[in-house]
Amino acid sequence: MSKTIVVRYKKLELLCNACTIVKYRKGLLSRDSVLAIDQIFKNAQKGNKANDTDIRKVFGDKALPECIDEMLNNGDFQLTTQERKELTEKKRNEILHYFHTNYINPMNKLPHPRARYENAFKEHKINIDYSVSTERQVKDIYRKLIGAISMKPKEREIIISIGKADKKVIKTISSYSKMLEVKSKNGRHAFQVSIFDSQYEALLADLESCTKGDFQVTDC
C-alpha cells in the first residue's frame, strides 16, 4: 500500500501521509502530522511545485498555512482500502441502530433484537455505501426486508401550532417529520405530522431555537 496520497483542490495538490485526511477532518491529527511535504504542488507525483502566482489565483493573499488547511478540509482524495472498510462498517452500524431504534414488531410493539437485523442483512446480502446518507439507505433496505421481518415505523402523530411559519420553520419540521395536513386559523398555523419517536426531542429543540419558543405541540 502506498504510504502517501494526493489531495487535489482547484488544480493544486498536496502530498499527504496515507490514512490521515479523515482523522484530520475529525480534529484528531494536526496539519504537520498529515503533510508528507509542507508544500503546495501543481503536480505532486511529478514534483512540480506551485509558484506564488498559482497559489494567489486560488487563495488570494491568504497565508500558506490557511491555504493548506483549506485544501486539507475541502480537497478531493482517494480513501485507502482500510479507510473505506472502516467508514462502511461505521455506516452499517448507524443503519442497524436506526432500524433497531425506529422500527418495531407490530405483534408485540417492541423493537426487534439488533441481531435479527444483522442476520437479515447477511441473508439478503444488503450492501452498504458509506457515502450515502443513513436515511436514504434505510428506505431502500426497508423495502428489501419487509417480507423477511415483520416491522413498522415507531412513529407518533402530533400537531405543531406556530404563529409565524416562515421557510426556516417549515424546513425544520420537514427535516424531522412527514407532513400530513396543514391548517391556518386566527393567525396561527397547525402542522399535523408523523415523526419517529427518536426524532421527537431533537425537533422540539430546533423548534425552540427557530421560533423563539412560539410553538405548541399536542398529540393527535
C-alpha positions in Angstrom: 0.0 0.0 0.0 1.3 3.5 -0.9 2.5 5.5 2.1 1.3 8.8 0.6 -1.8 10.1 -1.1 -2.6 13.2 -3.2 -5.2 15.7 -2.1 -6.5 17.8 -5.1 -8.1 21.2 -4.8 -8.8 23.6 -7.7 -5.8 22.4 -9.8 -3.5 22.4 -6.8 -2.2 19.4 -4.9 -0.8 18.3 -1.6 1.2 15.2 -0.9 -0.1 13.7 2.4 0.5 10.7 4.5 -1.9 7.8 3.9 -4.8 7.2 6.4 -4.6 10.8 7.8 -7.1 13.0 6.0 -10.2 11.6 7.6 -8.6 11.8 11.0 -7.5 15.4 10.3 -11.0 16.4 9.4 -12.3 14.9 12.7 -9.7 17.0 14.6 -7.6 14.0 15.6 -4.4 15.0 13.7 -2.5 18.2 13.2 -1.6 19.6 9.8 2.1 18.7 10.4 1.1 15.1 11.0 -0.8 14.9 7.7 1.6 16.5 5.3 4.3 14.3 3.8 5.8 17.5 2.4 5.0 21.0 3.6 4.5 22.3 0.0 1.7 23.0 -2.5 2.2 21.4 -5.9 0.8 21.8 -9.4 1.5 18.1 -9.8 2.6 16.2 -6.7 3.5 13.0 -8.4 5.9 14.7 -10.8 7.2 17.0 -8.0 6.1 20.2 -9.8 5.7 22.8 -7.2 3.1 25.6 -7.4 4.6 29.1 -7.5 3.2 32.2 -5.7 1.1 33.2 -8.8 -0.5 29.7 -8.9 -1.4 29.9 -5.2 -2.7 33.5 -5.4 -5.0 32.6 -8.3 -6.8 30.2 -5.9 -6.4 31.7 -2.5 -5.7 35.4 -3.0 -3.5 36.8 -0.2 -4.1 34.1 2.3 -1.1 32.9 4.3 0.3 29.5 3.3 -0.9 27.6 6.4 -4.5 28.9 5.7 -4.3 27.7 2.1 -3.1 24.3 3.1 -5.8 24.0 5.8 -8.5 24.8 3.2 -7.1 22.2 0.8 -7.0 19.6 3.5 -10.6 20.3 4.6 -12.1 20.6 1.2 -9.9 18.8 -1.3 -10.6 15.5 -3.0 -8.6 12.4 -2.2 -8.8 8.7 -2.6 -9.6 6.7 0.5 -7.4 3.7 1.4 -8.9 0.2 1.5 -8.8 0.3 5.3 -10.5 3.7 5.5 -13.3 2.6 3.1 -13.7 -0.5 5.3 -13.9 1.5 8.5 -16.4 4.0 7.1 -18.6 1.3 5.6 -18.6 -0.6 9.0 -19.5 2.7 10.8 -22.3 3.4 8.3 -23.6 -0.2 8.7 -23.8 0.2 12.5 -25.6 3.5 12.0 -28.2 1.8 9.8 -28.6 -1.1 12.1 -29.1 1.3 15.1 -31.6 3.3 13.0 -33.7 0.2 12.4 -33.5 -1.0 16.0 -34.5 2.4 17.3 -37.2 3.5 14.8 -39.0 0.3 13.9 -41.0 -2.2 16.0 -42.5 -5.6 15.7 -46.3 -4.9 15.1 -47.2 -8.1 17.0 -45.8 -7.0 20.4 -45.0 -3.3 19.8 -41.4 -3.9 20.8 -38.1 -3.4 18.8 -36.7 -6.4 17.1 -33.3 -7.5 18.5 -30.4 -5.9 16.7 -29.1 -9.4 15.9 -32.2 -10.1 13.8 -31.4 -7.2 11.5 -27.8 -8.2 11.3 -28.8 -11.7 10.2 -31.3 -10.4 7.7 -28.6 -8.1 6.2 -26.4 -11.1 5.7 -29.1 -13.4 4.3 -30.3 -10.7 1.8 -26.8 -9.6 1.0 -27.5 -6.0 1.9 -24.8 -3.7 0.5 -23.8 -0.6 2.5 -22.5 2.6 0.8 -20.6 4.8 3.3 -21.1 7.8 1.0 -24.9 7.7 1.0 -27.0 9.0 3.9 -28.4 6.6 6.5 -32.0 7.8 5.9 -31.8 7.2 2.2 -30.3 3.7 2.5 -32.9 2.8 5.2 -35.7 3.4 2.8 -34.2 1.0 0.2 -33.3 -1.6 2.8 -36.7 -1.4 4.3 -38.3 -2.4 1.0 -35.9 -5.4 0.7 -36.5 -6.6 4.3 -40.3 -6.1 4.6 -41.0 -9.6 3.6 -38.4 -11.1 5.8 -39.0 -9.1 9.0 -42.4 -8.0 10.2 -41.9 -4.4 11.2 -43.5 -1.0 11.1 -42.2 2.5 11.9 -42.2 3.5 15.6 -44.0 6.8 15.0 -46.3 9.3 16.6 -48.7 11.8 15.1 -48.6 15.3 16.6 -49.9 18.8 15.8 -47.5 21.7 15.9 -49.1 25.1 16.4 -46.9 28.0 15.3 -47.6 31.8 15.0 -45.1 32.6 12.2 -44.4 29.7 9.7 -41.5 31.0 7.7 -39.3 28.9 5.4 -36.9 28.1 8.2 -39.7 26.8 10.4 -41.2 24.7 7.6 -37.8 23.3 6.7 -37.1 22.3 10.3 -40.4 20.5 10.6 -40.0 18.8 7.2 -36.4 17.6 8.1 -37.7 15.6 11.0 -41.2 14.5 10.1 -43.7 13.7 7.4 -46.3 16.4 6.7 -49.9 15.1 6.9 -52.0 18.2 7.0 -51.6 22.0 7.3 -54.3 24.4 8.6 -54.4 28.1 9.4 -56.7 29.8 11.8 -56.7 33.0 13.8 -53.2 33.9 12.6 -51.7 30.6 13.7 -50.6 27.6 11.6 -51.2 24.0 12.6 -49.0 21.3 11.1 -50.2 17.7 11.6 -47.1 15.5 11.2 -45.9 11.9 11.7 -42.5 11.6 13.3 -40.2 8.9 14.6 -40.1 8.8 18.4 -36.3 9.0 18.3 -36.5 12.3 16.4 -39.1 14.0 18.7 -36.8 15.7 21.2 -34.5 16.9 18.5 -37.4 18.5 16.7 -38.6 20.3 19.8 -35.1 21.7 20.4 -34.8 23.0 16.9 -38.3 24.5 17.0 -37.4 26.2 20.3 -34.5 27.8 18.5 -36.1 28.9 15.2 -39.5 30.1 16.7 -38.0 31.6 19.9 -40.4 29.4 21.9 -43.6 30.4 20.0 -45.0 26.9 19.4 -47.2 24.3 21.0 -47.2 20.6 20.4 -50.1 18.2 21.1 -50.6 14.5 20.4 -53.3 13.6 17.9 
